[in-house]
Each structure stands twice: as structure tokens, then as C-alpha cells.
Amino acid sequence: MGYVAVKGGAGAIAAAEELVKYFRLKGRSEPLAAQQIQDQLRLAVDKVMGEAGLYAPFLAALAVKQAEGDLIEASFILRAFCSSQPRRYYTAPAGTGEMEIIRRISAAFKDIPGGQVLGPTRDYTQRLLDFSLAEESREHVEDFLEKFLKDVKPAADFTFPKVIDLLRAEGLLDDEGGPAEELFDITREAVSFPAPRSARLQAMARAETGGLMALAYSSMRGYGSAHPHLGELRVGYLPLKIIHPELKEEVFVGRVLVTEAELITRFAAGEDEQPRFTLGYGLCFGHNELKAISMALLDRTMRAPVPGSPAEDQEFVIYHTDGIEASGFSAHWKLPHYVDFQADLQRLRSAGSRPEGED
């Protein structure tokens, strides 16, 4: 591609930035506090954290405000911030069996150990516009919380056994075999293909939700061979620990909200082997069920020996679902491309001006 440096225009750029602020404030409504965004636009904040690859709810809320609700731009801002921060520790491996559950369902089994926990979800409600939100006030908030909390009873236990372990115990589940691989860090090493599973899962964990869903949906509709059943979907708080540099033992440092999905797909078997179900896995920051489910399906489709669809091609999936990479390349067409366009224009004019039959 041909680019050209553009000189001058600093005043126009500064004015354009001022206009952005003006368009955000021209209505003279009360400025949104970042804490309000964190509390009341929690799903947007969770998407930004996941796509940025940084669990920082307040900073994600601030990025949402700065980007005026453009979640791709907010994710870009937060990932850029993340890249400027030092990495001091690595957490010890965390088992999701320790997750403090706020939601947990299975579509494959009706009766599961501990029972189905619907938690916070809109899955069973009609998508009707709620006009009462237009008049919501502090009094409405306090009145609702008082009535709601009065009837809430604390749960005896927030942890639950894994549903998938039922199939493992019967020998009916074929997890990806082979020795445990050394974890690949996509923020420190360039990804090459075929990529190890840890690299694929990391890339999808910070991929754009819509991109993952589009490719997963293509496989569900028939442009692929995966027909999944939701073994278990979990949303909850995962405790994190680090190895203390002096004590040399695990120390609890906090917890993060995550969504985990385990999809059971059609059985497979090699020669002289018992047929078994296969498993796709997805886990991402925050409460983002569509992303975790899409991620789990693509985890399974990308294990196809020979790619037969885009959802089964590792390079296609990984390179085309990072919203920040995709938006950056799409947006770069707004930069000056005067040189290459003028070259194309000149060639076209020259071709049109040649006498007929002349090479």
C-alpha cells in the first residue's frame, strides 16, 4: 500500500477532539459517573474487560464513558492501557470447581447435583421495552432494594460439582488427549499455525463477542459438523492466588467474575475404541454467556483434522475475531491513501485513452 505523510492540520485535529467532547455534553444532562456505568451497565463493562484482556471493572467503565459507549473503542483504550503496565506475578492454576456460583444451568441434564441455578438472566422474559426505566429515580432504587433484600436468604454453599464429571466417570467423554502442554502466552509470543490449544483459547478469550458468535453460528447452521449440547454453563467468582515471592506458598489475592461453558458434541471414536462424546470449552471475563458458548463450540471445531469450513480453520478464526485488530485495519482506510489511489486512477485513465486494439 502507498501512504503519504500529511503535514499541518494540527489545529483541525485539536478542534475535532473538542467537537467529540461537545457532542457528548451538548445535551447538558447530568454527567455519567464511571461508578454508575460499572454498576448499571455491567454487561458492557464485562465485554470491554474481556476484549481488552484486563480485569479492571472501574477502568473498563471509564473507557466506556470515554468512548461514548463504543465498546470496540473502549476495549482498544483499555488494552492499550494494559500494554503499558508491568507484569509482576502469574497466578497459580485456578480450578473452576471453586467458583462461587451466581448462575449455573445444564441443557443436557435436567437433574444435576446441586440443582439448576437460574441466577440473573433475561432468558425467560419477553423482550418488551420497559418504559418505567425512563422515570427511574433514587427512591425507586431504594424501594426495590429494601423489598428484594428482605426476602433474600443466604445460601449455605456457593460451590457445586461439575456436571461434565458425570460423563467422565462413565468413560463417555473424550477430552483432548496428549501430555499437558506448556502454556503459550499470546501477549509475549507471535502465534503461528497450527497453534496450541492454550493459544487458541487465550485468543478467543479476548476476541470480539460478535465475531465469535458469527463463526460459531455458521457451524451450527450447517457450515460445519458440530451440533452441540450445553453440558454446563457457569457464571461466578473465581478465587485467584499467587505464589508469594518470599513465603513460597499460595496467597489469596482476590477474585474475578467469569463465565464458563462446556459443550458436549457428537461422539467420535478411533479404530477399536469405544465411541465417546467430545468436549468444547470456553471461559471469559465477566458475565458473557454468548461469548463463552461460542468460544466452546469453536474450540471444538478448530480440532477438525482437515478444515472444511471457516469455523474449523484456526488461522481464519483467530485472525478474524479480534475486534481490536479488525477495527484497526478497517479504520485505517480513513488515513490518507492519496498515492496508491492516484496511481490506480492514472492507470485507469491511461487504459481508457489508448486507441482500440493497442496493447
C-alpha positions in Angstrom: 0.0 0.0 0.0 1.1 3.5 -0.7 0.9 6.1 2.1 1.8 9.7 2.3 2.7 11.8 5.2 0.3 14.6 5.9 1.8 17.9 7.3 -0.1 20.5 9.1 -3.7 20.3 10.3 -2.8 20.1 14.0 -5.4 22.8 14.7 -8.1 21.0 12.8 -7.3 17.8 14.7 -7.5 19.6 18.1 -10.8 21.1 17.1 -12.1 17.7 16.1 -11.3 16.4 19.5 -13.1 19.4 21.1 -16.1 18.5 19.0 -16.2 15.0 20.4 -16.4 16.4 23.9 -19.0 18.9 22.8 -21.3 16.2 21.2 -21.1 14.2 24.5 -22.0 17.2 26.7 -24.2 19.4 24.4 -27.4 17.9 25.9 -26.5 19.3 29.3 -27.7 16.2 31.1 -26.0 15.2 34.4 -22.6 13.7 33.6 -22.4 9.9 34.0 -20.1 8.8 36.8 -17.8 5.8 36.0 -19.1 4.1 39.0 -22.7 4.3 37.6 -21.5 2.7 34.4 -19.7 0.0 36.3 -22.9 -0.7 38.4 -25.6 -0.3 35.9 -24.0 -1.2 32.5 -22.3 -4.2 33.9 -22.6 -6.4 30.8 -21.0 -3.7 28.6 -18.2 -3.3 31.2 -17.7 -7.1 31.1 -17.4 -7.2 27.3 -14.8 -4.5 27.4 -12.7 -6.2 30.0 -12.9 -9.5 28.1 -11.9 -8.0 24.8 -9.2 -5.9 26.3 -7.7 -8.8 28.3 -7.7 -6.9 31.5 -9.9 -7.5 34.5 -10.4 -3.9 35.8 -14.1 -3.0 36.2 -13.7 0.6 37.1 -11.1 1.3 34.3 -13.4 -0.5 31.8 -16.3 1.7 32.9 -14.1 4.8 32.4 -13.2 3.6 28.9 -16.8 3.1 28.1 -17.5 6.7 29.1 -14.5 8.0 27.2 -15.6 6.1 24.1 -19.2 7.2 24.4 -20.5 3.7 24.5 -18.4 2.4 21.6 -17.4 -0.9 23.1 -14.7 -1.7 20.5 -13.1 1.7 21.0 -13.4 1.2 24.8 -11.7 -2.2 24.5 -8.9 -0.6 22.4 -8.4 2.1 25.1 -8.2 -0.5 27.9 -5.9 -2.9 26.0 -3.6 0.0 25.2 -3.5 0.9 28.9 -2.9 -2.8 29.8 0.1 -2.9 27.5 1.8 -0.1 29.4 1.5 -1.8 32.8 4.2 -4.1 34.3 3.5 -7.8 34.8 4.6 -8.6 38.4 3.0 -12.0 39.0 1.4 -15.0 37.5 -1.5 -16.6 39.3 -1.5 -20.3 40.3 -3.8 -22.5 38.2 -7.4 -22.0 39.4 -9.9 -24.8 39.3 -13.5 -23.7 38.3 -14.9 -26.2 40.8 -14.0 -23.5 43.4 -16.1 -20.9 41.6 -18.7 -19.1 43.8 -21.7 -19.6 41.7 -24.3 -16.9 40.9 -25.7 -18.8 37.9 -25.4 -22.4 36.8 -27.5 -24.4 34.3 -27.3 -27.5 32.2 -29.3 -28.1 29.0 -28.1 -31.6 28.7 -29.2 -32.9 32.1 -32.5 -32.0 33.8 -31.5 -33.1 37.3 -27.9 -32.2 38.2 -26.1 -32.4 41.6 -26.9 -29.2 43.4 -29.8 -28.3 41.1 -30.2 -25.8 38.3 -29.4 -22.2 39.5 -31.1 -19.7 37.1 -29.4 -16.6 38.6 -29.6 -13.3 36.9 -30.8 -13.9 33.3 -33.3 -12.5 30.7 -33.6 -15.9 29.0 -37.2 -16.4 30.2 -38.6 -13.0 29.8 -40.2 -11.2 26.8 -38.2 -8.6 25.0 -40.6 -5.7 25.7 -39.5 -2.2 26.1 -39.7 -1.2 29.8 -40.9 2.4 29.8 -40.8 2.6 33.6 -37.0 2.9 33.3 -37.4 6.4 31.8 -38.7 7.6 35.2 -36.5 5.6 37.5 -35.2 7.6 40.5 -33.2 7.1 43.6 -36.4 6.5 45.5 -37.3 3.6 43.1 -33.9 2.1 43.6 -34.0 2.2 47.4 -37.6 0.9 47.5 -36.8 -2.1 45.2 -33.6 -3.0 47.2 -35.4 -2.8 50.5 -38.1 -5.2 49.4 -35.8 -7.5 47.5 -33.2 -7.9 50.2 -35.8 -8.5 52.9 -36.7 -11.9 51.3 -33.2 -13.0 50.4 -31.8 -15.9 52.3 -28.1 -16.5 52.3 -27.1 -19.8 50.5 -25.4 -22.5 52.5 -22.9 -23.2 49.8 -21.9 -21.4 46.7 -19.8 -24.1 45.1 -21.2 -27.1 43.1 -19.7 -30.2 41.5 -19.1 -30.2 37.7 -21.8 -31.7 35.6 -19.3 -32.9 33.0 -17.6 -35.1 35.6 -20.7 -37.4 35.4 -19.7 -38.3 31.8 -16.0 -38.6 32.7 -16.8 -41.0 35.5 -18.6 -43.3 33.0 -15.8 -43.0 30.5 -18.1 -41.4 27.9 -16.1 -38.2 27.4 -13.1 -37.9 25.2 -11.1 -34.8 26.3 -8.3 -33.6 24.1 -5.6 -36.1 24.8 -1.9 -35.9 24.9 0.5 -34.7 27.6 -0.1 -31.4 29.3 1.4 -28.7 27.0 3.4 -25.7 28.2 1.1 -22.7 28.3 1.6 -20.4 25.4 1.4 -16.6 26.1 -0.1 -14.8 23.1 0.9 -11.4 24.7 4.6 -12.4 24.6 5.0 -14.7 21.6 3.7 -14.5 18.0 1.1 -17.1 17.2 1.9 -19.5 14.3 -0.4 -22.2 12.9 -1.3 -24.8 13.8 -1.5 -23.1 17.2 -1.5 -25.0 20.6 -4.9 -25.2 22.3 -3.8 -22.8 25.1 -3.0 -20.1 22.4 -6.4 -20.7 20.7 -8.3 -20.4 24.0 -6.4 -17.2 25.0 -7.0 -15.6 21.7 -10.8 -16.4 21.8 -11.0 -15.3 25.5 -10.2 -11.7 24.3 -11.9 -11.9 20.9 -14.9 -9.9 20.0 -18.2 -11.5 21.0 -20.0 -10.8 17.7 -17.1 -12.2 15.7 -17.0 -15.5 17.7 -20.8 -15.8 17.6 -20.9 -15.3 13.8 -18.4 -18.1 13.1 -19.9 -20.4 15.7 -23.4 -19.8 14.3 -22.2 -20.7 10.8 -21.1 -24.1 12.1 -24.4 -24.6 14.0 -26.4 -23.8 10.8 -24.6 -26.5 8.8 -21.4 -24.9 7.5 -19.6 -27.4 9.8 -20.1 -30.7 11.6 -20.6 -29.6 15.2 -24.0 -30.0 16.8 -23.5 -29.1 20.5 -25.4 -29.7 23.7 -24.8 -27.4 26.6 -23.3 -29.6 29.3 -22.9 -26.8 31.8 -22.9 -23.1 31.9 -21.5 -21.3 35.0 -21.2 -17.7 36.0 -19.5 -16.9 39.2 -16.5 -15.6 41.1 -13.2 -17.5 40.7 -10.7 -17.1 43.6 -7.2 -16.2 42.4 -3.9 -17.0 44.2 -0.3 -16.2 43.5 2.9 -17.8 44.8 4.3 -15.4 47.4 7.8 -14.4 46.4 9.2 -14.7 49.9 6.9 -17.3 51.6 6.9 -19.5 48.5 3.3 -20.5 49.1 0.0 -19.7 47.6 -1.6 -16.5 48.8 -5.2 -15.4 48.0 -5.2 -12.0 46.2 -8.8 -11.6 45.0 -11.5 -13.0 42.8 -12.7 -12.4 39.3 -16.2 -12.8 37.7 -16.0 -15.3 34.9 -18.3 -17.2 32.6 -17.6 -20.9 31.8 -19.2 -23.0 29.1 -18.7 -26.7 28.4 -20.3 -28.0 25.3 -20.8 -31.7 24.5 -20.6 -32.5 20.8 -21.3 -35.7 18.8 -19.3 -38.7 19.6 -16.3 -39.9 17.9 -14.0 -43.0 18.0 -10.9 -44.3 16.5 -10.2 -47.8 15.5 -11.0 -50.4 18.2 -12.1 -47.6 20.6 -15.3 -47.1 22.4 -17.4 -44.1 21.0 -17.3 -41.1 23.2 -18.6 -37.6 23.3 -16.2 -34.8 22.7 -15.9 -31.5 24.6 -15.6 -27.9 23.7 -14.5 -25.4 26.4 -14.9 -21.6 26.8 -14.1 -19.2 29.6 -14.1 -15.4 29.6 -14.0 -12.5 31.9 -17.3 -11.2 33.3 -20.9 -12.3 32.6 -20.9 -13.0 28.8 -22.7 -16.2 28.1 -22.9 -15.9 24.3 -19.1 -15.4 24.1 -18.4 -18.4 26.3 -20.7 -20.7 24.4 -19.4 -19.5 21.0 -15.8 -20.0 22.3 -16.6 -23.5 23.4 -18.0 -24.5 20.1 -15.1 -23.0 18.1 -12.7 -24.7 20.5 -14.2 -28.0 19.3 -14.5 -27.1 15.6 -10.9 -26.0 15.3 -9.8 -29.5 16.2 -11.0 -30.8 12.8 -8.2 -32.8 11.2 -8.9 -31.1 7.8 -10.7 -27.7 7.9 -13.9 -27.9 5.9 -15.4 -24.6 6.8 -14.2 -21.2 8.1 -15.1 -22.2 11.7 -12.8 -25.2 11.5 -9.8 -23.2 10.3 -7.6 -22.0 13.1 -6.0 -19.1 11.3 -9.3 -17.9 9.9 -11.0 -17.9 13.4 -8.1 -16.4 15.4 -7.2 -13.7 12.9 -10.8 -12.6 12.2 -12.3 -12.5 15.7 -10.1 -10.0 17.4 -12.3 -6.9 17.3 -9.4 -4.5 18.0 -7.3 -5.9 15.2 -10.3 -5.9 12.8 -11.4 -2.4 13.7 -7.9 -1.1 13.4 -7.5 -2.4 9.9 -11.0 -1.3 8.9 -10.4 2.2 10.3 -7.1 2.6 8.7 -8.8 3.3 5.4 -9.7 6.7 6.7 -6.0 7.6 6.6 -4.6 9.3 3.5 -4.2 6.8 0.6 -3.5 9.5 -1.9 -0.5 7.9 -3.6 -1.9 4.5 -4.3 -5.3 5.8 -5.4 -3.8 8.4 -7.7 -1.7 5.6 -9.2 -4.8 3.5 -9.8 -6.6 6.5 -11.2 -3.8 7.3 -13.6 -3.6 3.7 -14.9 -7.4 3.7 -15.4 -7.2 6.9 -17.4 -4.3 5.7 -19.4 -6.2 2.5 -20.3 -9.2 4.4 -21.3 -7.3 6.7 -23.6 -5.5 4.0 -25.6 -6.6 3.5 -29.2 -8.7 0.4 -29.7 -6.6 -2.7 -30.3 -3.4 -1.2 -28.9 -1.7 -3.3 -26.2 
